[in-house]
Amino acid sequence: MQPVSTQLVVVGGGPGGYAAAFYAADKGLEVILVEKEPLLGGTCLRVGCIPSKALLHAAKVITEARESAHRGIAFGEPQIDRTRLREWKQSIVTKLAGGIQSLARARGVQVWHGRAHFEGSDMLRVETEDGQRFVRYQYAIIATGSQAAMPKAFDLGNPRVMTSTEALEVEEIPGDLLIVGGGYIGMELGTVYATLGSRVVMVEALPQILTGADPDLVRPVLKYAERAFREVRLNTKVAKMATAGKQIRVILEGPQGTKEELYDRVLVAVGRVPNCYDLGLETTRVQRDERGFIKVNARQQTNDPHIYAIGDVVGGALLAHKAAREARVAVETILGEYSEFTDIIIPAVVFTDPEVAWCGLTETEARAKDIPIEVAKFPWSASGRALSFDRTDGMTKLIIDPETERVLGVGICGHGAGELISEGVLAIEMGATARDIALSIHPHPTLSETIMEAAEVFYGHATHTFTRKKP
């Protein structure tokens, strides 16, 4: 079959891939977007951040209903129809995927559905339902994402041992659920299943859940998990796992010794691995690191001058919004513009209960690197807005350079922290000082005020909390 020619081919239709394809088309390039799944949107949309947030919202409604009794508003126990819950979740995915497909058509981006395989530095083979197609390109951007890791020791070939992909289907609400891994995926899905009725035990090999976030931000989340889950065990590892009839037998090793326990299902949430195998990269000059991630420079260039890579497949923070920014850097570099992915503030959000969000320099990083900082904290117990909906378990903190008073980092724990953190990103990117924030009027009563008052804490004159004045 005669190959089709194009200026740019993008392999992978997730948040990085379709962002790259759309931006390149907006800039005037001829683009073909290749996606192996029937729907565009990638892991994030199909089996990741979007469906998980839908289930978290459903869990939040249940929790709020249960917590309303002390306000004089009582509801009966929720009746959960898993089929309708799945259909509602899937309707969101289908709607968003259809929107992306429409945007591709509007931009003139050709979408090929099939499995891509490189045939060299300028040729791609795509296995479609209608047979093989070939495309000769000037440039390619690899945006194939990542998938949930499943260590061989846990891969029993038993559907009762799940990754996040299977857990999001909510095929059943297991009586006893073990979650292996206390990162954001384990914590978010643990919140969902515990709310739906599972007795959740979470084990984490490290001494803290949500590694990467400051311990004081994590503390309220841990307190919630200790109430909502049957148990949270830190410094605990899974030594062995095996099928035992209709259950999974697990041997756990922790501070209290070795335990053997039975669970109805196990969710393995121990990280993600890049989707860059079986792509034919050996026919190109693209190189990978020891963990399998594609090596790129600050301009998203691989060792092959014709091929770029973005998103989860290059490692770093495995976040959709990071992939989308890298997409722009890659396209701009291809067009000859100067663009680099350096000194960019990437916010992180964990949609637990309460939510945790942070950006820029964390207090933990600063202490580890001996970077001089001052930390200003405002407790949500002093926030009228937080009190109005009974969520005072939060805190807003600013990491400030004591010399210049510039804001270096922002951390928030509390209801809606993910919606608030963007103010912190903007402040750091714009080089704002604590005084800039303190002098910016924030509406009352809102949670956004906590950012302003944290800045006022730095100067010792926050209205709703008392702190010693700076000398």
Secondary structure, DSSP 8 states (H G I E B T S, - for coil): ---EEEEEEEE--SHHHHHHHHHHHHTT--EEEEESSSSSSHHHHHHSHHHHHHHHHHHHHHHHHHHTGGGT---------HHHHHHHHHHHHHHHHHHHHHHHHHHT-EEEESEEEE-SSSEEEEEETTEEEEEEEEEEEE---EEE---GGG--S-TTEE-HHHHTT-----SEEEEE--SHHHHHHHHHHHHHT-EEEEE-SSSSSSTTS-HHHHHHHHHHHHHHSSEEESS-EEEEEEEETTEEEEEEEETTEEEEEEESEEEE-S-EEES-SSS-GGGSS--B-TTS-B---TT-B-SSTTEEE-GGGG-SS--HHHHHHHHHHHHHHHTT------S----EEE-SSS-EEEEE--HHHHHHTT---EEEEEEGGG-HHHHHTT----EEEEEE-TTT-BEEEEEEESTTHHHHHHHHHHHHHTT-BHHHHHTS---SS-TTHHHHHHHHHHHT--TTS------
